[in-house]
Amino acid sequence: MDINELTVGQVREIAGLASGLGGCAASLQEGHGYADKVGKPVFIRSVTHHYTGLLVEVYDQEIVIEKAAWIADDGRFSACLKDGTPSEVEPYPEGRVVIGRGAILDVAEWAHNLPDKVTV
């Protein structure tokens, strides 16, 4: 099937099938509060962990980052954001990391190089 050759009716039929999946169907969001942060390095605070990474995608229930690191200890929070100096960092292996949006407290732009080495 060539997607470029679908009729409007076929597209509506596919959309109807997808809407029947309810919240299970992930949809890329464009009009979300993260629009100005997609493609930029970010610092994410969730209810259990802190992360840095390059925000690449935002969905209904998740956000996706690359070049991710778990910030085990951010030290003084404002200094960490201002200076880019978290106390403890554990980078993820290469690849994408998916974080549930329901667990996110806030997302701030990270105006520094993304941490890529373990620090203790």
N, CA and C atoms as an extended XYZ file, in Angstrom:
360
Properties=species:S:1:pos:R:3:atomname:S:1:resname:S:1:resid:I:1 pbc="F F F"
N         0.848       -1.175        0.000 N   MET     1
C         0.000        0.000        0.000 CA  MET     1
C         0.895        1.239        0.000 C   MET     1
N         0.646        2.147       -0.894 N   ASP     2
C         1.366        3.415       -0.958 CA  ASP     2
C         0.523        4.473       -0.257 C   ASP     2
N         1.037        5.012        0.836 N   ILE     3
C         0.273        5.976        1.630 CA  ILE     3
C        -0.102        7.216        0.815 C   ILE     3
N         0.700        7.538       -0.174 N   ASN     4
C         0.426        8.709       -0.997 CA  ASN     4
C        -0.756        8.514       -1.941 C   ASN     4
N        -1.206        7.265       -2.087 N   GLU     5
C        -2.312        6.984       -2.994 CA  GLU     5
C        -3.625        6.705       -2.258 C   GLU     5
N        -3.660        6.911       -0.938 N   LEU     6
C        -4.891        6.693       -0.183 CA  LEU     6
C        -5.933        7.741       -0.545 C   LEU     6
N        -7.171        7.315       -0.573 N   THR     7
C        -8.261        8.260       -0.800 CA  THR     7
C        -8.649        8.894        0.531 C   THR     7
N        -9.405        9.978        0.486 N   VAL     8
C        -9.879       10.630        1.706 CA  VAL     8
C       -10.719        9.643        2.519 C   VAL     8
N       -11.532        8.866        1.856 N   GLY     9
C       -12.364        7.877        2.546 CA  GLY     9
C       -11.526        6.845        3.277 C   GLY     9
N       -10.444        6.393        2.657 N   GLN    10
C        -9.569        5.418        3.301 CA  GLN    10
C        -8.873        6.025        4.524 C   GLN    10
N        -8.453        7.265        4.407 N   VAL    11
C        -7.817        7.935        5.540 CA  VAL    11
C        -8.807        8.067        6.690 C   VAL    11
N       -10.062        8.426        6.375 N   ARG    12
C       -11.087        8.528        7.431 CA  ARG    12
C       -11.342        7.177        8.081 C   ARG    12
N       -11.340        6.130        7.292 N   GLU    13
C       -11.558        4.783        7.828 CA  GLU    13
C       -10.423        4.409        8.782 C   GLU    13
N        -9.203        4.681        8.395 N   ILE    14
C        -8.056        4.397        9.253 CA  ILE    14
C        -8.131        5.228       10.530 C   ILE    14
N        -8.483        6.495       10.405 N   ALA    15
C        -8.614        7.362       11.578 CA  ALA    15
C        -9.696        6.839       12.513 C   ALA    15
N       -10.788        6.346       11.956 N   GLY    16
C       -11.859        5.782       12.775 CA  GLY    16
C       -11.406        4.549       13.534 C   GLY    16
N       -10.621        3.719       12.883 N   LEU    17
C       -10.082        2.537       13.555 CA  LEU    17
C        -9.151        2.947       14.693 C   LEU    17
N        -8.304        3.926       14.446 N   ALA    18
C        -7.360        4.386       15.465 CA  ALA    18
C        -8.077        5.030       16.636 C   ALA    18
N        -9.152        5.762       16.385 N   SER    19
C        -9.865        6.413       17.488 CA  SER    19
C       -10.540        5.397       18.392 C   SER    19
N       -10.829        4.228       17.867 N   GLY    20
C       -11.423        3.168       18.669 CA  GLY    20
C       -10.463        2.595       19.688 C   GLY    20
N        -9.168        2.924       19.557 N   LEU    21
C        -8.178        2.432       20.505 CA  LEU    21
C        -8.133        3.273       21.769 C   LEU    21
N        -8.829        4.401       21.773 N   GLY    22
C        -8.868        5.273       22.953 CA  GLY    22
C        -7.498        5.778       23.311 C   GLY    22
N        -7.161        5.744       24.595 N   GLY    23
C        -5.889        6.258       25.076 CA  GLY    23
C        -4.700        5.412       24.694 C   GLY    23
N        -4.936        4.240       24.122 N   CYS    24
C        -3.819        3.380       23.766 CA  CYS    24
C        -3.100        3.856       22.517 C   CYS    24
N        -3.741        4.618       21.692 N   ALA    25
C        -3.121        5.075       20.456 CA  ALA    25
C        -2.305        6.324       20.744 C   ALA    25
N        -0.990        6.218       20.561 N   ALA    26
C        -0.127        7.371       20.769 CA  ALA    26
C        -0.273        8.318       19.592 C   ALA    26
N        -0.382        9.589       19.885 N   SER    27
C        -0.439       10.572       18.814 CA  SER    27
C         0.575       11.656       19.092 C   SER    27
N         1.342       11.980       18.085 N   LEU    28
C         2.333       13.036       18.209 CA  LEU    28
C         1.608       14.351       18.398 C   LEU    28
N         1.975       15.090       19.419 N   GLN    29
C         1.286       16.334       19.734 CA  GLN    29
C         2.067       17.526       19.225 C   GLN    29
N         1.362       18.455       18.627 N   GLU    30
C         1.992       19.677       18.149 CA  GLU    30
C         1.604       20.866       19.021 C   GLU    30
N         0.396       20.912       19.550 N   GLY    31
C        -0.071       22.055       20.318 CA  GLY    31
C         0.058       21.831       21.803 C   GLY    31
N         1.190       21.375       22.260 N   HIS    32
C         1.403       21.088       23.675 CA  HIS    32
C         2.316       22.138       24.290 C   HIS    32
N         2.460       22.110       25.580 N   GLY    33
C         3.315       23.074       26.264 CA  GLY    33
C         4.797       22.875       26.036 C   GLY    33
N         5.170       21.838       25.317 N   TYR    34
C         6.575       21.549       25.063 CA  TYR    34
C         7.032       22.036       23.697 C   TYR    34
N         6.158       22.666       22.918 N   ALA    35
C         6.458       23.005       21.525 CA  ALA    35
C         7.763       23.782       21.378 C   ALA    35
N         8.027       24.714       22.290 N   ASP    36
C         9.248       25.507       22.170 CA  ASP    36
C        10.489       24.773       22.652 C   ASP    36
N        10.331       23.574       23.214 N   LYS    37
C        11.463       22.821       23.743 CA  LYS    37
C        11.871       21.629       22.862 C   LYS    37
N        11.026       21.238       21.922 N   VAL    38
C        11.370       20.108       21.048 CA  VAL    38
C        12.600       20.481       20.239 C   VAL    38
N        13.579       19.569       20.227 N   GLY    39
C        14.833       19.806       19.524 CA  GLY    39
C        15.893       20.470       20.386 C   GLY    39
N        15.558       20.741       21.655 N   LYS    40
C        16.496       21.414       22.553 CA  LYS    40
C        16.866       20.508       23.724 C   LYS    40
N        18.024       20.756       24.341 N   PRO    41
C        18.375       20.042       25.566 CA  PRO    41
C        17.473       20.496       26.712 C   PRO    41
N        17.054       19.540       27.544 N   VAL    42
C        16.158       19.849       28.651 CA  VAL    42
C        16.603       19.153       29.934 C   VAL    42
N        16.153       19.708       31.049 N   PHE    43
C        16.279       19.093       32.370 CA  PHE    43
C        14.866       18.751       32.799 C   PHE    43
N        14.629       17.484       33.132 N   ILE    44
C        13.286       17.007       33.470 CA  ILE    44
C        13.275       16.546       34.918 C   ILE    44
N        12.320       17.074       35.687 N   ARG    45
C        12.095       16.564       37.039 CA  ARG    45
C        10.812       15.758       37.013 C   ARG    45
N        10.912       14.509       37.446 N   SER    46
C         9.711       13.685       37.581 CA  SER    46
C         9.500       13.413       39.059 C   SER    46
N         8.440       12.698       39.377 N   VAL    47
C         8.146       12.435       40.784 CA  VAL    47
C         9.196       11.551       41.443 C   VAL    47
N         9.972       10.829       40.665 N   THR    48
C        10.976        9.946       41.257 CA  THR    48
C        12.402       10.216       40.789 C   THR    48
N        12.586       10.716       39.584 N   HIS    49
C        13.934       10.881       39.036 CA  HIS    49
C        14.073       12.224       38.331 C   HIS    49
N        15.329       12.583       38.080 N   HIS    50
C        15.644       13.754       37.269 CA  HIS    50
C        16.442       13.268       36.060 C   HIS    50
N        16.266       13.934       34.914 N   TYR    51
C        16.926       13.529       33.678 CA  TYR    51
C        17.398       14.759       32.922 C   TYR    51
N        18.411       14.563       32.085 N   THR    52
C        18.727       15.523       31.038 CA  THR    52
C        18.662       14.774       29.718 C   THR    52
N        18.433       15.509       28.649 N   GLY    53
C        18.411       14.887       27.336 CA  GLY    53
C        17.926       15.868       26.287 C   GLY    53
N        18.005       15.436       25.054 N   LEU    54
C        17.519       16.220       23.927 CA  LEU    54
C        16.075       15.802       23.671 C   LEU    54
N        15.130       16.721       23.845 N   LEU    55
C        13.708       16.406       23.653 CA  LEU    55
C        13.442       16.259       22.158 C   LEU    55
N        13.003       15.057       21.750 N   VAL    56
C        12.811       14.809       20.318 CA  VAL    56
C        11.358       14.582       19.925 C   VAL    56
N        10.525       14.080       20.834 N   GLU    57
C         9.124       13.821       20.506 CA  GLU    57
C         8.261       13.986       21.746 C   GLU    57
N         7.005       14.388       21.532 N   VAL    58
C         6.035       14.508       22.614 CA  VAL    58
C         4.750       13.829       22.165 C   VAL    58
N         4.264       12.900       22.967 N   TYR    59
C         3.024       12.183       22.690 CA  TYR    59
C         2.006       12.468       23.787 C   TYR    59
N         0.798       11.935       23.622 N   ASP    60
C        -0.254       12.146       24.621 CA  ASP    60
C         0.201       11.764       26.026 C   ASP    60
N         0.871       10.636       26.157 N   GLN    61
C         1.215       10.113       27.476 CA  GLN    61
C         2.717       10.067       27.758 C   GLN    61
N         3.557       10.314       26.754 N   GLU    62
C         4.994       10.206       26.941 CA  GLU    62
C         5.738       11.334       26.244 C   GLU    62
N         6.971       11.557       26.710 N   ILE    63
C         7.916       12.368       25.962 CA  ILE    63
C         9.127       11.486       25.687 C   ILE    63
N         9.861       11.801       24.645 N   VAL    64
C        11.004       10.990       24.233 CA  VAL    64
C        12.237       11.881       24.191 C   VAL    64
N        13.315       11.406       24.836 N   ILE    65
C        14.579       12.133       24.808 CA  ILE    65
C        15.688       11.232       24.272 C   ILE    65
N        16.707       11.858       23.713 N   GLU    66
C        17.926       11.180       23.284 CA  GLU    66
C        19.093       11.784       24.054 C   GLU    66
N        20.247       11.107       24.001 N   LYS    67
C        21.440       11.564       24.735 CA  LYS    67
C        21.081       11.762       26.203 C   LYS    67
N        20.313       10.815       26.735 N   ALA    68
C        19.733       10.929       28.078 CA  ALA    68
C        20.729       10.594       29.175 C   ALA    68
N        20.516       11.229       30.311 N   ALA    69
C        21.268       10.902       31.523 CA  ALA    69
C        20.326       10.980       32.714 C   ALA    69
N        20.525       10.050       33.649 N   TRP    70
C        19.816       10.097       34.925 CA  TRP    70
C        20.659       10.964       35.842 C   TRP    70
N        20.039       11.970       36.409 N   ILE    71
C        20.735       12.862       37.335 CA  ILE    71
C        20.433       12.339       38.737 C   ILE    71
N        21.366       11.538       39.254 N   ALA    72
C        21.163       10.896       40.556 CA  ALA    72
C        21.143       11.907       41.691 C   ALA    72
N        21.894       12.990       41.539 N   ASP    73
C        21.916       14.050       42.553 CA  ASP    73
C        22.202       15.358       41.822 C   ASP    73
N        21.250       16.284       41.866 N   ASP    74
C        21.469       17.552       41.162 CA  ASP    74
C        22.202       18.567       42.015 C   ASP    74
N        22.471       18.250       43.292 N   GLY    75
C        23.119       19.223       44.167 CA  GLY    75
C        22.144       20.359       44.457 C   GLY    75
N        22.643       21.557       44.522 N   ARG    76
C        21.763       22.722       44.684 CA  ARG    76
C        21.053       22.924       43.365 C   ARG    76
N        19.727       22.808       43.374 N   PHE    77
C        18.939       22.778       42.145 CA  PHE    77
C        19.173       24.005       41.267 C   PHE    77
N        19.085       25.196       41.837 N   SER    78
C        19.246       26.402       41.019 CA  SER    78
C        20.658       26.502       40.450 C   SER    78
N        21.654       26.089       41.223 N   ALA    79
C        23.040       26.110       40.729 CA  ALA    79
C        23.217       25.095       39.602 C   ALA    79
N        22.576       23.948       39.742 N   CYS    80
C        22.641       22.917       38.702 CA  CYS    80
C        22.104       23.463       37.384 C   CYS    80
N        20.938       24.121       37.441 N   LEU    81
C        20.353       24.672       36.216 CA  LEU    81
C        21.181       25.832       35.661 C   LEU    81
N        21.681       26.687       36.546 N   LYS    82
C        22.433       27.863       36.114 CA  LYS    82
C        23.802       27.499       35.556 C   LYS    82
N        24.523       26.616       36.267 N   ASP    83
C        25.906       26.305       35.912 CA  ASP    83
C        26.063       25.009       35.110 C   ASP    83
N        25.020       24.172       35.095 N   GLY    84
C        25.126       22.886       34.401 CA  GLY    84
C        26.027       21.905       35.110 C   GLY    84
N        25.969       21.915       36.458 N   THR    85
C        26.890       21.093       37.251 CA  THR    85
C        26.160       20.182       38.236 C   THR    85
N        25.447       19.167       37.749 N   PRO    86
C        24.843       18.225       38.698 CA  PRO    86
C        25.925       17.459       39.454 C   PRO    86
N        25.630       17.051       40.684 N   SER    87
C        26.614       16.363       41.519 CA  SER    87
C        26.879       14.929       41.071 C   SER    87
N        25.822       14.203       40.684 N   GLU    88
C        25.990       12.810       40.248 CA  GLU    88
C        25.200       12.575       38.976 C   GLU    88
N        25.849       11.964       37.987 N   VAL    89
C        25.242       11.715       36.678 CA  VAL    89
C        25.523       10.282       36.254 C   VAL    89
N        24.516        9.639       35.675 N   GLU    90
C        24.696        8.324       35.064 CA  GLU    90
C        24.032        8.352       33.691 C   GLU    90
N        24.830        8.486       32.623 N   PRO    91
C        24.253        8.518       31.274 CA  PRO    91
C        23.632        7.182       30.885 C   PRO    91
N        22.574        7.247       30.095 N   TYR    92
C        21.993        6.053       29.491 CA  TYR    92
C        22.880        5.634       28.330 C   TYR    92
N        22.809        4.346       27.951 N   PRO    93
C        23.457        3.952       26.694 CA  PRO    93
C        22.775        4.695       25.542 C   PRO    93
N        23.402        4.707       24.386 N   GLU    94
C        22.815        5.373       23.222 CA  GLU    94
C        21.400        4.876       22.976 C   GLU    94
N        20.578        5.736       22.447 N   GLY    95
C        19.204        5.371       22.125 CA  GLY    95
C        18.231        6.346       22.748 C   GLY    95
N        16.973        6.055       22.541 N   ARG    96
C        15.909        6.925       23.040 CA  ARG    96
C        15.390        6.434       24.382 C   ARG    96
N        14.968        7.399       25.204 N   VAL    97
C        14.373        7.090       26.503 CA  VAL    97
C        12.980        7.705       26.509 C   VAL    97
N        11.996        6.907       26.913 N   VAL    98
C        10.606        7.348       26.958 CA  VAL    98
C        10.229        7.589       28.416 C   VAL    98
N         9.673        8.756       28.690 N   ILE    99
C         9.287        9.134       30.056 CA  ILE    99
C         7.793        9.440       30.066 C   ILE    99
N         7.074        8.833       30.995 N   GLY   100
C         5.638        9.073       31.125 CA  GLY   100
C         5.348       10.508       31.535 C   GLY   100
N         4.465       11.176       30.803 N   ARG   101
C         4.162       12.577       31.107 CA  ARG   101
C         3.425       12.737       32.426 C   ARG   101
N         2.704       11.710       32.862 N   GLY   102
C         1.979       11.801       34.124 CA  GLY   102
C         2.892       11.911       35.325 C   GLY   102
N         4.154       11.524       35.176 N   ALA   103
C         5.109       11.577       36.273 CA  ALA   103
C         5.956       12.844       36.266 C   ALA   103
N         5.800       13.677       35.232 N   ILE   104
C         6.656       14.850       35.080 CA  ILE   104
C         6.151       16.010       35.932 C   ILE   104
N         7.066       16.613       36.687 N   LEU   105
C         6.759       17.803       37.469 CA  LEU   105
C         7.018       19.062       36.654 C   LEU   105
N         8.204       19.129       36.033 N   ASP   106
C         8.513       20.277       35.185 CA  ASP   106
C         9.630       19.923       34.210 C   ASP   106
N         9.718       20.728       33.151 N   VAL   107
C        10.749       20.579       32.129 CA  VAL   107
C        11.349       21.960       31.903 C   VAL   107
N        12.660       22.055       32.098 N   ALA   108
C        13.365       23.328       31.898 CA  ALA   108
C        14.386       23.168       30.783 C   ALA   108
N        14.616       24.246       30.056 N   GLU   109
C        15.676       24.193       29.052 CA  GLU   109
C        17.012       24.038       29.761 C   GLU   109
N        17.900       23.274       29.148 N   TRP   110
C        19.230       23.003       29.685 CA  TRP   110
C        20.221       23.736       28.788 C   TRP   110
N        20.772       24.837       29.260 N   ALA   111
C        21.623       25.700       28.439 CA  ALA   111
C        23.093       25.302       28.501 C   ALA   111
N        23.360       23.995       28.582 N   HIS   112
C        24.718       23.499       28.750 CA  HIS   112
C        24.903       22.267       27.880 C   HIS   112
N        26.135       21.799       27.779 N   ASN   113
C        26.356       20.513       27.127 CA  ASN   113
C        25.645       19.439       27.940 C   ASN   113
N        25.057       18.469       27.239 N   LEU   114
C        24.385       17.379       27.946 CA  LEU   114
C        25.438       16.488       28.606 C   LEU   114
N        25.224       16.114       29.875 N   PRO   115
C        26.196       15.242       30.550 CA  PRO   115
C        26.310       13.908       29.825 C   PRO   115
N        27.538       13.467       29.599 N   ASP   116
C        27.741       12.193       28.902 CA  ASP   116
C        28.764       11.293       29.585 C   ASP   116
N        29.166       11.665       30.803 N   LYS   117
C        30.112       10.857       31.570 CA  LYS   117
C        29.577       10.660       32.990 C   LYS   117
N        29.888        9.508       33.561 N   VAL   118
C        29.493        9.235       34.936 CA  VAL   118
C        30.273       10.157       35.863 C   VAL   118
N        29.559       10.793       36.782 N   THR   119
C        30.185       11.595       37.824 CA  THR   119
C        29.595       11.178       39.158 C   THR   119
N        30.424       11.159       40.166 N   VAL   120
C        29.983       10.775       41.507 CA  VAL   120
C        30.475       11.785       42.511 C   VAL   120
